[in-house]
Amino acid sequence: MGKRRYWLLKTEPKEWSWEDQRSNGGISQWDGVKNRQALNHMKAMRKGDRCFFYHSGPSNRRIVGVVEVTRPWYATSGEEGAVDVRELGEMRCPVHLKDIKAEAAMKGFALLRQPRLSVVPVPEGIWERLCEMGGGFADDGEPAEEEED
């Protein structure tokens, strides 16, 4: 298996929130993406890749949790498709967009370069910095264990 890759998945909380993800047994089908570039990013996802769960919308844009790809891209109907993701843990402290924009290390990050894209790759160094900014992620108060490859 190749090296784990990292992504950011945006959702409007009124459409699909972190609470929805958790109440769904932690596993959901991530679908409804229409933009060709975002679809290509989803098609590139592999089982075990990790994704930030990002609440978008008009206010309070922030990273709220981390999910892992459990099933890579598959067709659902016609041109449509999805990936399945499983909740790994909530950020100990949500990472707000204004704080991401204030970090010099984020220069060139696709979230800031292409703000309307709903699925973006996250370089490993930026993933690590965002995890630091959010105090890591945990489930039920247990410290998050990062796996070593």
VMD Tcl script that draws the C-alpha trace (Angstrom):
set ca {
  {0.00 0.00 0.00}
  {1.27 3.48 -0.87}
  {1.90 6.35 1.46}
  {-1.16 7.79 3.15}
  {-2.47 10.99 1.59}
  {-4.45 13.79 3.19}
  {-7.50 15.73 2.06}
  {-10.02 18.30 3.23}
  {-13.74 17.68 2.69}
  {-16.09 20.65 2.94}
  {-19.71 20.40 3.94}
  {-22.36 22.88 4.94}
  {-23.44 21.96 8.48}
  {-27.11 22.27 7.50}
  {-26.52 19.68 4.73}
  {-24.24 17.24 6.60}
  {-22.68 18.21 9.93}
  {-20.09 16.61 12.17}
  {-22.97 15.64 14.47}
  {-24.66 13.90 11.51}
  {-21.41 12.05 10.76}
  {-21.09 10.87 14.37}
  {-24.76 9.92 14.75}
  {-24.53 7.82 11.60}
  {-22.34 5.24 13.35}
  {-19.40 7.32 12.19}
  {-19.53 5.95 8.63}
  {-21.06 7.73 5.66}
  {-21.08 7.93 1.90}
  {-19.46 11.18 0.74}
  {-21.23 12.13 -2.46}
  {-22.95 15.00 -4.25}
  {-19.70 16.49 -5.54}
  {-20.21 18.05 -9.00}
  {-17.02 20.02 -9.70}
  {-14.71 18.07 -12.04}
  {-11.52 18.96 -10.14}
  {-13.07 18.00 -6.78}
  {-14.31 14.73 -8.33}
  {-10.80 13.98 -9.59}
  {-9.47 14.50 -6.06}
  {-12.09 12.06 -4.74}
  {-11.18 9.52 -7.43}
  {-7.54 9.75 -6.28}
  {-8.43 8.82 -2.67}
  {-7.35 5.45 -1.33}
  {-8.46 3.39 1.62}
  {-6.68 4.68 4.72}
  {-6.30 8.26 3.47}
  {-7.32 10.83 6.08}
  {-9.52 13.86 5.58}
  {-10.29 16.93 7.58}
  {-14.04 17.40 8.04}
  {-14.58 21.10 7.34}
  {-17.76 23.05 8.05}
  {-18.26 25.64 5.32}
  {-21.12 28.05 4.89}
  {-21.57 31.75 5.33}
  {-20.16 31.92 8.87}
  {-17.93 30.01 11.25}
  {-15.88 28.13 8.64}
  {-13.66 25.63 10.44}
  {-12.10 22.16 10.62}
  {-14.12 20.20 13.17}
  {-12.93 16.61 12.84}
  {-11.01 13.90 11.01}
  {-12.40 11.03 8.93}
  {-10.68 8.16 7.16}
  {-11.49 6.77 3.71}
  {-12.87 3.24 4.19}
  {-13.97 2.66 0.59}
  {-12.34 4.43 -2.35}
  {-14.24 5.93 -5.27}
  {-17.15 3.92 -6.63}
  {-19.96 4.72 -9.06}
  {-23.38 5.38 -7.56}
  {-25.49 6.34 -10.60}
  {-24.63 7.63 -14.06}
  {-21.70 10.01 -13.75}
  {-22.14 10.22 -9.98}
  {-19.90 8.53 -7.45}
  {-18.78 8.55 -3.84}
  {-16.20 7.52 -1.28}
  {-17.07 6.12 2.14}
  {-15.53 7.76 5.20}
  {-15.41 6.80 8.87}
  {-15.13 9.24 11.75}
  {-11.77 9.06 13.55}
  {-12.19 11.89 16.00}
  {-13.21 15.43 16.72}
  {-10.61 18.19 16.73}
  {-9.79 19.09 20.32}
  {-10.15 22.71 19.25}
  {-11.81 23.63 15.91}
  {-9.41 25.30 13.48}
  {-11.10 28.40 12.06}
  {-10.49 29.69 8.54}
  {-9.30 33.08 9.86}
  {-6.54 31.28 11.84}
  {-5.57 29.18 8.81}
  {-5.30 32.37 6.70}
  {-3.08 33.97 9.37}
  {-0.48 31.15 9.20}
  {2.46 31.84 6.89}
  {2.92 28.07 6.42}
  {-0.47 27.91 4.65}
  {0.65 29.99 1.67}
  {-0.28 28.05 -1.47}
  {-2.68 25.68 0.38}
  {-5.54 24.82 -2.03}
  {-8.16 25.71 0.61}
  {-7.00 29.32 0.36}
  {-6.07 29.28 -3.34}
  {-9.34 27.67 -4.53}
  {-11.82 28.52 -1.78}
  {-14.89 27.26 -3.65}
  {-13.50 23.73 -4.20}
  {-15.24 21.21 -1.90}
  {-12.45 18.58 -1.92}
  {-8.80 19.63 -1.77}
  {-5.52 17.83 -1.19}
  {-3.63 18.69 1.99}
  {0.19 18.45 1.85}
  {1.58 16.41 4.77}
  {3.37 19.39 6.35}
  {0.18 21.45 6.29}
  {-1.81 18.47 7.67}
  {0.61 18.26 10.60}
  {0.45 22.01 11.25}
  {-3.35 22.05 11.15}
  {-3.46 19.10 13.58}
  {-1.11 21.05 15.88}
  {-3.30 24.15 15.63}
  {-6.34 22.09 16.64}
  {-4.56 20.27 19.46}
  {-4.90 16.99 17.55}
  {-8.08 14.99 17.34}
  {-9.66 12.62 19.81}
  {-12.74 10.51 20.29}
  {-14.49 10.39 23.67}
  {-11.64 12.26 25.32}
  {-8.99 9.65 24.61}
  {-5.66 10.95 23.24}
  {-5.39 10.39 19.50}
  {-2.72 7.93 18.47}
  {-1.04 8.66 15.17}
  {-0.01 5.54 13.29}
  {3.53 5.22 12.02}
  {3.90 3.94 8.47}
}
mol new
graphics top color blue
foreach p $ca { graphics top sphere $p radius 0.5 }
foreach p [lrange $ca 0 end-1] q [lrange $ca 1 end] { graphics top cylinder $p $q radius 0.2 }
display resetview
